[in-house]
Every structure is written in C-alpha cells, then in structure tokens.
Amino acid sequence: MVDIIYLRKDLVAAHRSAVEAVAAERIYLGLVTLPPFDPKHAFPLRLIENDWPMYAAMDGNDLVGWADITPVGVPESVHRGVLGMGILAGHRGAGTGRRLLDACLDHAPRSGIAKVELTVFTSNTAAIALYRRAGFTDIGVSRDYRRLDGVTYDALMMEKFLD
C-alpha cells in the first residue's frame, strides 16, 4: 500500500533521488540533469518551511512519487501556484498520481493559492488525462517548447481555479 504524506525534512534526499530517476527518463520533466544537491538549501525545504503543498508517495520506506505546488514569486501573483509532480516508473498507473494531486489541491488554499497552473509535454497523454479528470482546463499549447535528443516537444499549459 502506498501512503501519501506531507514531505518531511528527513525525506529530502529521497525526494531528490526520485526526481533524478524521473529526470533521467528524459521524457517527463523539463530538466534532464539537476543542479548539484545541497541538502541544506534543497528545493523542498522552502516548501516545507512555508507549509506549501509538498507531498510524497511512500511505499514502505521508499519514496516513489511526489507532487508540489509552488506559489509564483511575484507579490501580485502569489495567488497562483505551479504544480510539479512525478511518479517512479514502477508505480505509474495505480492511482498514486491522483492521490498526490488531490493532497496538493486540498492543501493549496491554506497556502493562499487560488489558481494552480502546470505545463505538461503533449506526448504525456496519461498525465494530461489525469489533469483533465481533476478539473484542469487547457490554456494553450506552446509549440517547439523543448528540443532534446533530436526530438521536438510541444507543451500544453493547463489551469485550475480553486476558489
């Protein structure tokens, strides 16, 4: 059974390993290589310290997925948050992504987030279907969003209003 928990500080390194694993697949995340890991200044710590949505999927002691919503850094736009998420390959298709997404969306209003935005490669049809089932609507497509390994990726921008 996979449990969904708020990410703890002791899981920051495990979170980093999961992000690296999904990034290494080169088809889901915008980054394929990550900057050097600094456990004292790791990205999740900022979310945890501010009680922003940051959830982990745990299969026993193994972190197998994550989802987070980070408020936009412009004062006039902090009501907007940007969703990031990923699931390790062996755990996809089992409902874990929906459970992580729901946990973040439930948490977001407590953080002052009224609108959640995301960008997903148009080739990631499973994720797009998940987001649409969760109530996200299409904003538009950015053509030629990324070029990697001789492949051009388009990206779909989506949004969901929470209030």
Sequence and secondary structure as in RCSB ss.txt:
>XXXX:A:sequence
MVDIIYLRKDLVAAHRSAVEAVAAERIYLGLVTLPPFDPKHAFPLRLIENDWPMYAAMDGNDLVGWADITPVGVP
ESVHRGVLGMGILAGHRGAGTGRRLLDACLDHAPRSGIAKVELTVFTSNTAAIALYRRAGFTDIGVSRDYRRLDG
VTYDALMMEKFLD
>XXXX:A:secstr
 EEEEE  GGGHHHHHHHHHHHHHTSSSSS SS     TTS HHHHHHHTT  EEEEEETTEEEEEEEEEE SSG
GGTTEEEEEEEE GGGTTSSHHHHHHHHHHHHGGGGT  EEEEEEETT HHHHHHHHHTT EEEEEEEEEEEETT
EEEEEEEEEEE  
